[in-house]
Amino acid sequence: MNKQRLRFAAFLLVCIYGLWYLQKQLTPDRPDVTAYEARPELMDDAPALITAIQTSPEEAQLAIDVAALRQSAQQRMEAAAGLEIMEVGPDFSCNMAPIREVTETRSNQIYQWRDENGQLHFSDTAPLGLETDTFNARQGNTLEYFQLDIDFKGVSTVPYFRNQIQAQATSMYEILADIVGQARLKQVDLNVVIFPDWDSYLEYATAVVGVEMVNSGGFYTNATNEAVTYNYGDAEQTLAVTRHEAAHVILNGMLAAGPLWLHEGLAEYFELLSMRQQYSQVSPNLEWLELARSSIARGYPTSLADFLDVPPEQWRGEVQAVHYALGWSLVYFMLDNNDGKRALTALMQKLADDYCTPTNSTVHLNLSYPGGIPALQEDFYAWLNNEADKRAHTY
């Protein structure tokens, strides 16, 4: 009897170990998160800003002219030349770009047949003279979220880049569907324009949007419905900026007139999207995290509500980098926990349902987040100040 019990116990242990090992093999490991400056053009002032924010007022006056430092971002935007590039904000007015309902399409059917030796074959083309069966015809059904057109100015088409944007934009839609629901998504014309260098980009950007483009590194305008940037000389950097501008196209098609912190926060969020074999992953932006954390510690903004209500002209002002950092941080925090995701979902669904209707995000978050804005601020600041590693989001 004791031997039977021992055998059963040993068998049970083997089963438990086997299940643990199988789960480990089937569950993808999250890669280590490394620091990545998604928008180095916005981060030029960040190290000095962090130093100034972390320093006491008396020490700051001795070490650095904080006011002059915080004006440097605006001065760069007004400068006539220089490569410290910044993004020019998209126009979120209701000059509506073309949008349609998401459509379903069927890919080529897959045919199966056996040859004279009994070997099973699959192909998207039916062989002549042989009887075939259709293999899982519905397997090829896909959703067409957007119509992609990439115009490589002055250079030949880059298939790898096209495939990457196609896959990554699709992943953005799938993540958004998880937030707002499939029915609220809108199909857009995703027109991406890539210039070969800064000079040719600047000439086009100035002609399309105006002289404020002198120091921009990418822009989206619904006037021409284009997401425009240039070849940074680094493939991943070019892809990151393109993801950001493509996110504006997608979000404008779904939300239109929404708060700037949400549009820019989500665009910054999707900049760090990466594709794995069977899943997508969004990593935390450690530079934005540090800058947001330090700014809160220094007392800016005075409250979360003040940040949510920052008007566009102030957003693009003296501390633009801090606003980007706070926008990214708030979006990442809300997608990092159930209460935040529910509140963000309610806000985005409201914006989608009331397309082009101005919506006060502070009022809606106060209603949808448990405990209102005071609790959201407390939880958000606690999350920021928690120095434990932020987990990557896997979809």
N, C-alpha and C positions, 0 to 999 in steps of 0.2 A: 504493500500500500504506500509506504514511504517512497519507494522507488518510482512509483507511478506519479506521485505528487512532484517529485524532483524533476521527472521527465517533462511533466506538464509545465512546471515553472520555467524550465530551460527553454521549452518550446515557445512559451509566452514572451520571454525575453528576446528570443530570436525574432519573433514577429514584430515586437515593438521596435527593435533596432532596424529591421528591414523597412518598416514604414517610415521611420525617421530618415533613413538613408535615401529612400525613394523621394520623399518630399524635398530633401536638400538638393537632389539632382534635378527635380522638375521646377524648383523655385529659382528664378534668376537672382544672382547676387547683385545687390546694388553697388555700383562702382563707387570708389572713394570720390568724394566731392573735392575738387581742387579749385583754388581761387581762379576766377575768370573774369576779366574786365570786359563785360558785354558791351559797354559803351565807353571806351577809353576817352572819346572826345568830351564826354560829360564829366569824366573823373579827373581831369587835369588839376582841378582845385581841391580834390577830395583830401589828399594827405595833409595839406595845410589847413583845410577847414576842420578836419578831425583834431589836429593839434590845437587850433584856436578854441574849438568847442570844449575840449577836455581841460583847457587851462583856465585858471581862475581869472576873473576880469582884470585884476591888477597885473598878473603875470602876462596876460594877453596884450595889454597895452605896451608892456616892455618888449615883448617878443615879436609882435606883429600888428600891423594896422588891420584890424578885423574888418572894418567897414570897407577899406580899399580892396581887401581880399575878396569880400563877398560881391563886390561890384565887378570883379574881373570876368565873370561869366557873361554879364551883360555887355561889357566892353568888347569881349570877343565877338559877340553877335553883331555889334555895331562896327567892328573893324572892317576896313576895306580889303584886307588881305590877311594871310596867315592860315596855318593848317590846323589850329586848335578848333576842330569842327564841332558843331552842335546840331541837334535835330531841330528843324523848324516844325512847330506843332501843326497837326492836321486841322482842317476846317471841319468842324462838327455841326455845321449848319445843315438845314434840310434841303439843300440843293442835291436832291437824291440821285445817287449813282444807280445804274441799272441793277435791279434785284428781281429774282424770280423764286418760285417755290423750288425746293430741292427735288430733283428728279431721280428716278431709278432707271438704270440701264442694265442690259444683259450683255455680258461679255460673250465672245465666241463660244459656241457649244464645244464640249469635249466629247469626242467619239472614242468608243472602245471596240476592239475586235480581236479575234484570235487568228493567228496565222496557221499554216498547214501543220506546224509542229505543236500547236496548242498554246503557243506563247501569247500572253495578253499584251496588247498594245494600246496606247492612248495618244490622241493627236487632236488638234483643233481643225484638221482637214480630213474629211472622209476619204479613205482610199478607194480608188476606182475598182469596180468589179468584185468588191467584198461586202458582205452583209455586216452592218455595224449597229451598235446600240449607242444611244445618247447617255453619257455618263453624268449623272447628277446635274441636270441642266440648270437648276436654280443656284448651283454653287457659284456661278459666274455673275450673279446679280450684285451690282454695286450701286452706291448712291453717288450721284454727281453733285458735289457741293459747290463747285466753281468751274468756270471755264478759264483755263490758264493760257496766258500768252506772255512769253518772255522775249523781249526785244534787246538783243545784245548789240548795242551801238558800236560800230567800228570794229567789231570782232566777230568771229564765227560762233555759231551756237555751241554751247558746252552741254552735252547730254547729261553728264554727271550732275551738273548744277540744276538742270531742269528736273531730273528725277528726284533730287533731294527736296526741292521746293514743292513738287507735286505731293510727295509723301508727307512732308512736314505740315503743309497746309491742310491736308486731309486729317492729320492727327489733331491739329488745332480744332477743326470742326468736331471731331469725335469727342474731344475734351469738353468743348462748349455744349455739345448735346447732352453730356453727362450732367452739366450744370443747369441749363435752361430747358432741356427737352428737345427732342428731334423736331417737333412741329414748329418751333419758333425759329429755326435756322432758315436763312435765306441764301439762295444761290447767287453768287456774284461773278462779275467779270474780273478776274484777278490779272490785271495788266502790270507786269513787272518790267521796268526799264533799267538796264545796267549799262552804265557808261564805262569806257575803258580806263579813264583817268579823271583826276579831280578837275582839271581845267575844262574838259568837255562837259562834265556834269554841271559845273558852276555856270557855264554859259547857258545851258538849257534851263537849269533851275531858276536863274535870274529872269529869263524870258517868260517862263510859265507863271511863277509865283511873285517875283519882284525882287527888289534890291535887298530885302531882308534875308535873302538866301545866301548872302556873301560868305557866311561861315557855317553853312549847314552841311550835314553829311548824309542826309536822306530825308525824303518827305513823301507824304501822301496828300493828294488833293482830289476831292470828288468832282472838281471842275472838269478834269480830264480823266478821272478815275484811274490814276496811275500810282503805283508804288515805285519810287525812283531812288536809285543810289548809284554807286560806282564801284569799280574794282579796287578794293583796299590793298591789294597785293598779298592778301592772306585769305585763302578760300573760306575758312570758318568765320572770319570777321565779316566778310562780304555776305555770307549766308545769314549770320546773326542779324545784321542790319536789315537784310531783305525779309527775314522772318518778322522783325518788328514792324516794318512798313506793311507787309502783307496782313499782319494782324489788324492793323488799322482799317484796311479794306474790308476784311471780314466783319469786324465789329461795327463799322459804319453801316454796313448792309443790314445788320441785325438790330443795333441799338440806336444809331444816329445820335440824336441830341442826348448825350449822357454826360455825367460829371467827368472832368478832365483826369482826376485821380484814378478813376476806374479805367478809362481808355488807355492812359499811359501805363498804369499799373499792370494791366493785362498784356499790353504790348511788350513791356519789359519782362513779364513772366514768360512769355512765349519765346523770347530771345534765347533762353537757355534750354529750349526743347531739344532733345536728342532722340534718335531712333535706335532701338535695339531690334533683335530678331523678331520677337513676338510682342513687344510692348514699347511704349513711349515713356520717356522720363524727363522731368523738369527739375533741374538742380537749383539750389539756392544761390543767389548772387551775394557772395560774401562781402564784396565791396559796398554794395548798397546796404546790406545788413549793418555793417560797422558804421557807416555814415548816418543811417537813421537812428541807430542806438545812441551815438554820440550827440546827435542833434537834440534828441529827447532829453538826454541827461543835462544838456545845457539850457533847456527850457524853451526850445523852439520846436514845434509851435506851442503856444501857451495852452492849447487844449486840442484834442482830436477834432472837435467840431470846427474849430478855426481852420484846421487843415482841409477838412472836407469841403469847406465853403470858399477856399482860395479861388479868386477869379482868374481867368486866363492871363490877363496882363501881369498879375502878381506871380503866377506860376512861372512865367517865362522871365521873371525878373532876376534879382540879385542872387538868389539861392536856388537856382533851377536844379542843380544837382541834388540838393537836399530834397526837393519836391519829388524828383524821380525816385530817390531812395525810399522816401516815405510811401509813395504810391505803390511801388513794387512790394515793400514790406507788408503793407496792409492787405494787399491781394493775396500774398503768399500765406500770411497768417490765417486769413479767413478760409482759404482752401486747405489749411492744415488741420482743421478741427471741425467737428460736426455742427456746433452752434454757428460758427462763422460761415461755413458753407451754406447752411440753410438761409442765413440772412442775406448772403451774397446772391444766392439763387433767387430769393424773393425780389430783391432789387432789380436784378437783370431781367427777370420775367416781366416785371412791371415796365421796365424800359422798352422791352421788346413788344409788349402788348400795346403800349402807348407810343409807338414809333413816332419820333419827331415832336413829341410833347415834352417840354421841359419838366424835369422831375427833381425834386430836392432829395438828394441821397441821404442827408442828415436825418430828415423826418422819417424816411422809410427804414433806415437802419435802426433808428430809435424805437420803432414799432416792432421790428422783426428780430432784433438781437435780444436774447434774454437779459433783462435788466436795463435795456436801452443803451444809449451812447455812453453813460458813465461806466457801465459794466464792460462795454466794448473797449473803451479806453484803458480801463484797468487791466483787462485780459491781454490786450495788444501790447501794452507797455511791459507787462510781466513776461510775455513771450520774447519781446525784443531784448530785455535785460537778462534773460536766461542764456548763459553762455554755452550751454550744451549744444552739440552739433545739431543743426537743423536737418531733418530727414529730406531726402529727395522725394518728389511726388511721382509715383509710378502709375501709369494708366494702361 
